[in-house]
Amino acid sequence: MADPTESTGVPARDLTSRDAHRDDESGMTLVELIVYMMLMTLVIVIVGSVFISGNRVQKDATSMADASNNAQLAAATLEGPLRNAEKLQVPSSFGGDLLVAKTRVGEDNDDPASWRCVAFFYDRSTGAIYSTSSPVTGAVKTAGLTTGFSLSGWRLLVDDVAQRGSTPVFKTTGVGGGTTFTFDVTTTRDKAPVTIESSVIPRTQGAGIGVESCGSYA
């Protein structure tokens, strides 16, 4: 019987070991590779969908929180001067978009320096509420305003504002010279808005108030 080492010079057991090693390195078949790639693609799609969905929910929650904070800050800014007002006016010619108030900032009723004229205006074209203030004497910013006036010099109070249905943003209550303000605030399209609604009745300020005017409106 012929010796296997005569033709190759390598012992038979060495040939068997090399053949087994080649089998180990043969790798995956094309079918296995395709199945593996499909599974990986499916996993990536699922993980990506979960991430995108979670990111969208987080953005919506942040947006609503921002809207709520902005709305509450605007409400607080409105309520302060209104509660200390001697007179509140919501001119009918502005359709509930303008609120003018003479408000107290000092202790002496008879001293004009104890009073300020303030105004708040809802601009339908920009969906924002603006504010302005000035002393009750001199060039009073709130006096003589007519529809279509310039907002130059007015301060942005809150944006992304919408009128709530047909309810005017500002209206008088007929009780104690009070007024209400109602509006929606949102920072994301097609999302539920944050509704702000408050009623304010001015405090009694005393009988020594001067005649300085913040403007007289019908």
Kinemage of the C-alpha trace (Angstrom):
@kinemage 1
@onewidth
@group {chain A} dominant
@subgroup {mainchain}
@vectorlist {calphas} color= white
{ca met a 1} P 0.000 0.000 0.000
{ca ala a 2} L 1.381 3.413 -0.997
{ca asp a 3} L 2.439 5.841 1.712
{ca pro a 4} L 0.391 9.128 1.525
{ca thr a 5} L 3.518 11.061 2.292
{ca glu a 6} L 5.268 9.832 -0.878
{ca ser a 7} L 3.351 12.222 -3.243
{ca thr a 8} L 2.838 15.257 -0.965
{ca gly a 9} L 5.550 15.012 1.575
{ca val a 10} L 2.915 15.903 4.277
{ca pro a 11} L 1.573 13.413 6.790
{ca ala a 12} L -2.035 12.334 6.230
{ca arg a 13} L -3.210 13.780 9.534
{ca asp a 14} L -1.910 17.209 8.477
{ca leu a 15} L -3.929 17.123 5.237
{ca thr a 16} L -7.098 16.324 7.160
{ca ser a 17} L -6.512 19.244 9.553
{ca arg a 18} L -6.027 21.734 6.696
{ca asp a 19} L -9.228 20.601 4.969
{ca ala a 20} L -11.191 21.123 8.178
{ca his a 21} L -9.694 24.604 8.574
{ca arg a 22} L -10.791 25.529 5.046
{ca asp a 23} L -14.360 24.455 5.916
{ca asp a 24} L -14.313 26.719 8.987
{ca glu a 25} L -13.306 29.749 6.874
{ca ser a 26} L -15.832 29.172 4.126
{ca gly a 27} L -18.156 31.921 5.704
{ca met a 28} L -21.879 32.499 5.139
{ca thr a 29} L -23.691 31.614 1.999
{ca leu a 30} L -25.341 34.319 -0.125
{ca val a 31} L -28.780 33.352 1.185
{ca glu a 32} L -27.617 33.641 4.781
{ca leu a 33} L -26.095 37.042 4.074
{ca ile a 34} L -29.334 38.313 2.495
{ca val a 35} L -31.408 37.084 5.458
{ca tyr a 36} L -28.983 38.722 7.875
{ca met a 37} L -29.160 42.042 6.013
{ca met a 38} L -32.967 41.936 5.961
{ca leu a 39} L -33.090 41.308 9.702
{ca met a 40} L -30.663 44.153 10.373
{ca thr a 41} L -32.691 46.490 8.175
{ca leu a 42} L -35.868 45.565 10.055
{ca val a 43} L -34.192 46.212 13.400
{ca ile a 44} L -32.905 49.594 12.215
{ca val a 45} L -36.351 50.594 10.937
{ca ile a 46} L -38.022 49.628 14.231
{ca val a 47} L -35.439 51.430 16.358
{ca gly a 48} L -35.579 54.491 14.101
{ca ser a 49} L -39.371 54.634 14.273
{ca val a 50} L -39.340 54.460 18.071
{ca phe a 51} L -36.700 57.190 18.238
{ca ile a 52} L -38.543 59.510 15.829
{ca ser a 53} L -41.845 58.977 17.623
{ca gly a 54} L -40.282 59.661 21.024
{ca asn a 55} L -38.523 62.742 19.703
{ca arg a 56} L -41.784 64.083 18.251
{ca val a 57} L -43.623 63.543 21.540
{ca gln a 58} L -40.829 65.292 23.438
{ca lys a 59} L -40.940 68.276 21.062
{ca asp a 60} L -44.724 68.537 21.398
{ca ala a 61} L -44.497 68.413 25.195
{ca thr a 62} L -41.778 71.069 25.217
{ca ser a 63} L -43.779 73.234 22.844
{ca met a 64} L -46.894 73.032 25.002
{ca ala a 65} L -44.859 73.825 28.115
{ca asp a 66} L -43.384 76.868 26.394
{ca ala a 67} L -46.857 78.002 25.335
{ca ser a 68} L -48.167 77.580 28.871
{ca asn a 69} L -45.260 79.527 30.381
{ca asn a 70} L -45.617 82.348 27.851
{ca ala a 71} L -49.369 82.528 28.398
{ca gln a 72} L -49.080 82.627 32.188
{ca leu a 73} L -46.402 85.323 32.028
{ca ala a 74} L -48.616 87.416 29.742
{ca ala a 75} L -51.592 86.960 32.079
{ca ala a 76} L -49.534 88.067 35.094
{ca thr a 77} L -48.270 91.117 33.189
{ca leu a 78} L -51.846 92.047 32.297
{ca glu a 79} L -53.350 91.517 35.746
{ca gly a 80} L -50.867 93.677 37.675
{ca pro a 81} L -51.708 97.108 36.236
{ca leu a 82} L -55.391 96.216 35.811
{ca arg a 83} L -55.878 95.423 39.496
{ca asn a 84} L -54.302 98.762 40.450
{ca ala a 85} L -56.242 100.743 37.855
{ca glu a 86} L -58.480 103.699 38.560
{ca lys a 87} L -60.151 103.425 35.175
{ca leu a 88} L -60.355 100.714 32.513
{ca gln a 89} L -61.537 101.251 28.958
{ca val a 90} L -62.228 98.806 26.134
{ca pro a 91} L -63.018 101.034 23.137
{ca ser a 92} L -65.880 99.607 21.065
{ca ser a 93} L -64.321 100.956 17.862
{ca phe a 94} L -61.466 98.441 18.227
{ca gly a 95} L -63.729 95.394 18.521
{ca gly a 96} L -62.254 94.266 21.831
{ca asp a 97} L -58.639 94.385 20.628
{ca leu a 98} L -57.585 97.407 22.739
{ca leu a 99} L -57.537 97.872 26.508
{ca val a 100} L -56.520 101.203 28.065
{ca ala a 101} L -56.004 101.713 31.807
{ca lys a 102} L -54.958 104.443 34.203
{ca thr a 103} L -53.089 102.556 36.900
{ca arg a 104} L -51.478 103.437 40.194
{ca val a 105} L -47.732 103.002 40.747
{ca gly a 106} L -47.148 105.335 43.714
{ca glu a 107} L -48.609 106.248 47.112
{ca asp a 108} L -49.808 109.843 46.634
{ca asn a 109} L -53.210 109.971 44.924
{ca asp a 110} L -52.812 113.664 44.071
{ca asp a 111} L -49.350 113.296 42.536
{ca pro a 112} L -49.385 112.600 38.772
{ca ala a 113} L -46.121 110.673 39.239
{ca ser a 114} L -48.148 108.064 41.142
{ca trp a 115} L -50.005 107.131 37.958
{ca arg a 116} L -49.251 105.568 34.603
{ca cys a 117} L -51.232 105.103 31.443
{ca val a 118} L -50.964 101.574 30.081
{ca ala a 119} L -52.473 99.922 27.046
{ca phe a 120} L -52.639 96.403 25.635
{ca phe a 121} L -53.434 95.687 21.991
{ca tyr a 122} L -54.155 92.423 20.198
{ca asp a 123} L -52.810 92.640 16.648
{ca arg a 124} L -54.782 90.230 14.491
{ca ser a 125} L -52.347 90.471 11.574
{ca thr a 126} L -49.403 89.143 13.578
{ca gly a 127} L -51.297 87.109 16.188
{ca ala a 128} L -49.607 88.873 19.095
{ca ile a 129} L -50.417 91.099 22.059
{ca tyr a 130} L -48.395 94.290 22.528
{ca ser a 131} L -48.177 96.712 25.438
{ca thr a 132} L -47.121 100.299 26.069
{ca ser a 133} L -47.050 102.708 28.998
{ca ser a 134} L -46.305 106.361 29.716
{ca pro a 135} L -46.775 108.998 32.409
{ca val a 136} L -50.283 110.468 32.646
{ca thr a 137} L -48.887 113.882 31.692
{ca gly a 138} L -47.032 115.087 28.629
{ca ala a 139} L -47.101 113.001 25.460
{ca val a 140} L -49.480 110.297 26.653
{ca lys a 141} L -48.988 107.238 24.426
{ca thr a 142} L -52.442 105.803 25.062
{ca ala a 143} L -54.402 108.960 24.140
{ca gly a 144} L -55.954 109.508 20.725
{ca leu a 145} L -55.370 106.022 19.327
{ca thr a 146} L -57.398 105.191 16.235
{ca thr a 147} L -57.762 101.963 14.269
{ca gly a 148} L -54.719 101.266 12.139
{ca phe a 149} L -52.292 103.082 14.457
{ca ser a 150} L -48.587 102.218 14.361
{ca leu a 151} L -47.206 99.750 16.882
{ca ser a 152} L -43.801 101.399 16.699
{ca gly a 153} L -42.494 101.725 20.246
{ca trp a 154} L -44.882 99.119 21.621
{ca arg a 155} L -43.421 96.067 23.377
{ca leu a 156} L -44.248 92.507 22.369
{ca leu a 157} L -45.988 90.848 25.311
{ca val a 158} L -46.817 87.422 23.877
{ca asp a 159} L -47.021 85.954 20.376
{ca asp a 160} L -48.763 82.937 18.820
{ca val a 161} L -52.055 84.336 20.126
{ca ala a 162} L -55.479 83.607 18.668
{ca gln a 163} L -58.911 84.887 19.550
{ca arg a 164} L -60.981 82.179 21.235
{ca gly a 165} L -63.929 81.667 18.917
{ca ser a 166} L -65.960 84.856 18.684
{ca thr a 167} L -65.038 86.005 22.203
{ca pro a 168} L -63.262 89.392 22.182
{ca val a 169} L -59.780 89.356 23.651
{ca phe a 170} L -60.756 92.265 25.944
{ca lys a 171} L -64.209 93.191 27.186
{ca thr a 172} L -65.774 95.011 30.110
{ca thr a 173} L -67.739 93.075 32.698
{ca gly a 174} L -70.113 95.807 33.855
{ca val a 175} L -69.271 94.843 37.445
{ca gly a 176} L -67.156 97.261 39.490
{ca gly a 177} L -65.604 98.723 36.358
{ca gly a 178} L -63.879 95.405 35.704
{ca thr a 179} L -62.733 93.708 32.534
{ca thr a 180} L -61.932 90.249 31.244
{ca phe a 181} L -59.307 89.013 28.839
{ca thr a 182} L -59.517 85.723 26.959
{ca phe a 183} L -57.161 84.296 24.346
{ca asp a 184} L -55.420 81.115 23.173
{ca val a 185} L -51.671 80.660 22.976
{ca thr a 186} L -49.875 77.919 21.066
{ca thr a 187} L -46.399 77.351 19.635
{ca thr a 188} L -47.165 74.291 17.523
{ca arg a 189} L -49.523 74.168 14.573
{ca asp a 190} L -52.601 71.967 14.877
{ca lys a 191} L -52.014 71.318 18.581
{ca ala a 192} L -54.416 72.017 21.435
{ca pro a 193} L -53.821 75.621 22.556
{ca val a 194} L -53.355 76.925 26.069
{ca thr a 195} L -56.362 79.057 26.998
{ca ile a 196} L -55.941 82.116 29.203
{ca glu a 197} L -59.053 83.631 30.734
{ca ser a 198} L -59.186 86.051 33.643
{ca ser a 199} L -61.525 88.644 35.107
{ca val a 200} L -60.119 91.679 36.922
{ca ile a 201} L -61.941 94.217 39.091
{ca pro a 202} L -59.848 97.309 39.954
{ca arg a 203} L -59.217 98.167 43.596
{ca thr a 204} L -60.760 101.319 45.048
{ca gln a 205} L -58.038 103.971 44.781
{ca gly a 206} L -59.446 106.923 46.789
{ca ala a 207} L -61.008 110.303 46.011
{ca gly a 208} L -57.943 112.467 45.527
{ca ile a 209} L -57.083 111.295 42.007
{ca gly a 210} L -56.146 114.087 39.599
{ca val a 211} L -57.802 114.797 36.271
{ca glu a 212} L -54.883 113.633 34.107
{ca ser a 213} L -56.260 111.462 31.323
{ca cys a 214} L -54.981 108.402 29.486
{ca gly a 215} L -57.392 109.166 26.660
{ca ser a 216} L -61.165 109.070 26.458
{ca tyr a 217} L -62.825 106.445 24.287
{ca ala a 218} L -66.395 105.555 23.481
